[in-house]
Amino acid sequence: LLFVVGTVSCTLFLAVNGLYSASDDVIELTPTNFNKEVIQSDSLWLVEFYAPWCGHCQRLTPEWKKAATALKGVVKVGAVDADKHQSLGGQYGVRGFPTIKIFGANKNKAEDYQGGRTSDAIVDAALSALRSLVKERLSGRSGGYSSGKQSRGSGGGDKKDVIELTDDSFDKNVINSDDVWMVEFYAPWCGHCKNLEPEWAAAATEVKEQTKGKVKLAAVDATVNQVLASRYGIRGFPTIKIFQKGEDPVDYDGGRTRSDIIARALDLFSDNAPPPELLEIINEDVLKSTCDTHQLCIISVLPHILDTGASGRNSYLDVMLKMAEKYKKKMWGWLWTEAGAQSDLESSLGIGGFGYPAMAAVNARKMKFALLKGSFSEQGINEFLRELSVGRGSTAPVGGGAFPKIHSVEPWDGKDGELPVEDDIDLSDVNLDDLDKDEL
């Protein structure tokens, strides 16, 4: 039995070989070559973000290869193992597999492909996108980013997401802002600044979308705004500084490509992002929407309210919230339910035999789960989640291969539980002497 369990746990997390090889016409893309191959390319690209274990991806593979061969020399067709390269998938908002994106004239505005999964449909969409790209070029709209001082903040929308700051506007916008600011101090005559400008502008647009405006990219002409240049000791150009509420500004010393800038911005965002919501499973929608949109969903089954009272339950919820904060970069979903409220779900996850509280981590795509065997405490849960995050831990298939029926329940009102009220029986009119002894 031990051998079988060990085998299951290894196979769940072992990386499956990629679906494409060097002999295919599909170009394998990674964080190392993506910027050079796709972003800096003049070609139209169709890129599939896949996971090797995903059944839909496996079914798409032969069609994707056929399309790549048919489009060879006309449109570039690539593939990203987004299970292996999660940073690249995250950069383009990939939430499910396969996701196909079309990188056209403006490589920083990739479009989602919504068409069929046959090679014919893929080729048709590619040729249609190619026709649009050529017509744009014919009309003089390249979709690219021009460089040069005059384009900063000017028409055309190229720099629309870079916020121009001045001596007068800096403090009220940046200091004490709840958002994170990445500020470039530049000089109009500086060659390195001109090279950075299109990268900074492209990154600003992508970062604004990815972080819902919570990380902002800005620019200061240090030759005009000398109060700021002096305050922050700007000696060379470009100098990029990161401003976060309550902290001293720090220098950004990363790479100068848009992908480098975006990667750092997303790191800053996840560091500052609030922890994920902890939701009570009150209906099927809550479970499905949380588990289907996250790599893992962490489900806790807490003791009945009559066993713990409100203070006991809140202490368990506090432990979960602390763990959600600690592991927020993992982008997991967090759920809880009361013992007995979702008994079918408990059975499918092997919960109940260990008593309550209990916890399971579920991968809804693979329909596999791992069970917390240690204590329901910060230390016990941290150990459990740390093992999961590095791909270790005992796993088993969800009972029945799918989530069972979820019952709609009233959400907890935050109060102590009350015992059910029993009907009072008035015995004052009953003459006990008249009753048969058998009835007593």
Buried (B, 14 or more C-beta within 10 A) or exposed (E): EEEEEEEEBEEBBEEBEBBBEEEBBBBBBEBEEBBEBBBEEEBBBBBBBBBBBBEEBBEBBEBBBBBBEBBEEEBBBBBBBBBBBBEBBBBBBBEEBBBBBBBBBBBBBBBEBEEEBEBEBBBBBBBEBBEBBEEBEEEEEEBBBBBEBEBBEEEEEBBBBBBEBEBEBBEEBBEEBEBBBBBBBBBBEBEEBBEBBBBBBBBBBBBBEBBEEBBBBBBBBBBEBEEBBEEBEBEEBBBBBBBBEEEEBEEBEEEBBBBBBBBBBBBBBBEBBEBBEBBBBBEBEBBBEBBBEBBBBBBBBBBEBEEBEBEBBEEBBEBBBBBBEBBBEBBBBBBBBBBEBBBBBBBBBBBBEBEBBBBBBBBBBBBBBBBBEEEBEBEBBBBBBEBBBEEBBBBBEBBEEEBBEBBEBEEBEEEEBEEEEEEEEEEEEEEEEEEEEEEE
